């Protein structure tokens, strides 16, 4: 399910200036053309890396260096491959121990901003933060951040994650394929609506929304509560991918009552409407069951392939204020690797749920959605479910990396 991460230890050539250069082949195993295919390389074996250059032939390819564990050392290099069906391309990667990461046009965006009482416009708050931790007995963490939690986007989507025990993913629907959250801050103003900006398109309440991870008490989902501390932080701002982490320290599990630390890592790649979800515990949790899924949008059509892909298409108001807001139509989807699935629960009025179990300390899955407002997307249940089948095939057939012998 995860994009392939490979640490190449071969084919290095040392040059003046502590430069390391090597080549990798990237192969598309499918017959269909694919763009913006993430290639992620671990830098563990290369010592200190401060800057990088990626080229395909003579063409420079935008790349990104990420410090995943925030220790001021870059851990991963990311770039995108555009490949025709069955095509293979060779990329040259140069790593440098000096300099700064090269600047490239931002194709993703992430923001955490606390309210500024001096600012009246809801889309112009400017108390920016990169991380926020609250104690478990914080009275109202939901209202500490301006848009109720961290938000992030690619050109195709926009998501905020509520900063409370629900940790629900709420959705922003776009008309055009572009970045918008810096301008709207999830609170699109009337003048922006006239210019074609999107807006909130989903009411989530206490449901899963789009794939929130929860506990399971044997019969229904439970919130991420109680905890000792709860943190939201931005690990990477882009330009090719943004990485968000939600950290629940000392979460008391609903059945075993054991305390665990859990990190939920959300990775959003440019050019993608799907989002990667990685869950990391500080100890084995195979003794406990958990849950996730998608909201049962009122009157929605349901799809399941009975192999971990579940989706719906439905229409509802995105707010309890049915005068100010219009009904919105969305397509939602979740894809869970089969090895984590304990059961696929029957739909109820709130959710299409799965009961899941990690393998050791980790598990991962993907969430995805579309809005009927999009000029570039799907506009019926059939179109959405057909797209999901193609998407699943792509997820199950990632690009293949191999080193190039000198």
Order of alpha helices (4+ residues) and beta strands (2+ residues): beta-beta-beta-beta-beta-beta-beta-beta-beta-beta-beta-beta-beta-beta-beta-beta-alpha-alpha-beta-beta-beta-beta-beta-beta-beta-beta-beta-beta-beta-beta-beta-beta-alpha-beta
